[in-house]
Amino acid sequence: MSIPAATEPTLSPVPIGTLTEIHGPVAIISCNRLPPLHQALCAYLDHERYLFEVHQHLDDHRIRAITLHRSSGLSRGMTIYDTGTPLQVPVAPNCLGRLLNIFGEPLDGGAPLLASDFRSVHNPPLPLSEAVGIGDVIETGIKVIDLLCPFVKGGKTGLFGGAGVGKTVLIMEFIHALSTLHQGVSVFAGVGERIREGHELWHEMRQAGVLPQTLMVFGQMDESPGVRFRVGLSALTYAEYLRDTLHKEVLFVMDNIFRFIQAGSEVSSLLGRMPATVGYQPTLTTEVAEMQDRILSTGHGAITSVQAVYVPADDMTDPAVNAILNHLDTSVILSRAQAGKGIYPAVDPLQSSSKLLDRHTLGARHYEIAEGVREHLSRYQELEDIITMLGMEELSDADHNTVIRARKLQRYLTQPFWTTASHTGITGTSVPLADTLRDCECFLSGKYDHLSEEDCYMRGSLGGDGVA
Ligand SMILES: Nc1ncnc2c1ncn2[C@@H]1O[C@H](COP(=O)(O)OP(=O)(O)OP(=O)(O)O)[C@@H](O)[C@H]1O
């Protein structure tokens, strides 16, 4: 997706200096006064505006900046102007239903936003006194999520997984579920992902009829690291606007936050900083915290977030993955082993965790059923090697029952998705939490022992008597 011609600035910029060096996306600018960090500077070429963001003060009169547009055509000696502010995006109530780039310019072929205001993408987080805690549990209709990784208003959920295990599919199912089951609006940040995926998502949202309640901000794989580094903040700025000014309940979805870290790492090397652990930027944890701390709910509106996190080489100990993990309430871990067995969504029920899985938040019944399911699945995992070597006959009666029920529970927690209906040929299902709890209770107590594993696979609710 290419960046369209930049629009004319809203404020008249004042000259601040001269471009002295340009190396790919890095510019060294000689200034008559030092602009603050994060200030947006610009140059004009053929009546188009090229934006830069200040990243380093080199000495008393030189700064290093990163371009937010392509750098071809820029040359030494060009006059650089100060826009007077950090990067800002136009905000307006009619931003919903639009597909924008990081500057708030349309990528959907529509008219530019008629801005009622401009907001800086570097807004500081709200004071803690204005933040409110997490709210009620939101049902997604996805069995394994509602049961083991509950989704809470104002909470932060991460979907972790290596390449191709189903993060994007699960994110799209979330958007589908939450836009049909709940009131509210969604802001989608497409960070550094494939351009094809962006187009598909846009069309699917339009077909599903959820576009009027959704705002999408894209900075995709082909764009400069400066853009990929800022697209999450730009989308978050719109989410804050919807929360603070329009008092909406916002679902903030980011696919993929790992690409934000990757772009930060590229920017860091371009600025000549020494890499830190595993080659990541030394500022990794600060950059993640600056973004995560802005995802807050207030008395006026809530921001609930879902973030897809690419796990490099399926290694959950990766420093970038850990930096994100620390900020989340719920971590849904997608496993390649589950996907390999055709268990979709490929959620690993034992590795996934939620701070909200307690009696106080969910109630004693939900908590005990969830624990019962995890205990069965965990015992099954422990016994798997023994079963492979010696067969089921060597198990005690109790273990035999646990394994049979765990295998059925594992299949019961699969579910056909609306998002994948076009390629699986199975219509999606949404299962109320009450049904999921009742069915799991029936599995644990042995009431569903008569069902075959086939009867449990890719079904919705089992109706209390085992009939889908
Ligand atoms: N719930 C599901 N039901 C059926 N198939 C699925 C499901 N989830 C994922 N898949 C299959 O896995 C493929 C990859 O899924 P997806 O694009 O969501 O992975 P990803 O983790 O986002 O990958 P990447 O990191 O490469 O972007 C899908 O095209 C689909 O074939």
The ligand as an ORCA input file, in Angstrom:
! r2SCAN-3c Opt
* xyz 0 1
  N      -9.241    -21.358     13.489
  C      -8.772    -21.836     12.331
  N      -9.494    -22.709     11.612
  C      -9.018    -23.216     10.460
  N      -7.819    -22.903      9.921
  C      -7.050    -22.020     10.586
  C      -7.476    -21.456     11.827
  N      -6.494    -20.644     12.279
  C      -5.504    -20.694     11.338
  N      -5.830    -21.519     10.352
  C      -4.969    -21.847      9.180
  O      -3.660    -21.364      9.404
  C      -3.299    -20.404      8.405
  C      -2.429    -19.313      8.989
  O      -3.177    -18.528      9.884
  P      -2.791    -17.002     10.195
  O      -2.562    -16.240      8.951
  O      -3.809    -16.470     11.144
  O      -1.412    -17.220     10.943
  P      -0.490    -16.133     11.613
  O      -0.078    -16.717     12.917
  O      -1.125    -14.795     11.648
  O       0.725    -16.140     10.606
  P       1.841    -15.014     10.317
  O       2.622    -14.841     11.569
  O       2.644    -15.660      9.244
  O       1.107    -13.778      9.893
  C      -4.641    -19.905      7.861
  O      -4.527    -19.459      6.552
  C      -5.506    -21.150      7.962
  O      -5.277    -22.004      6.866
*
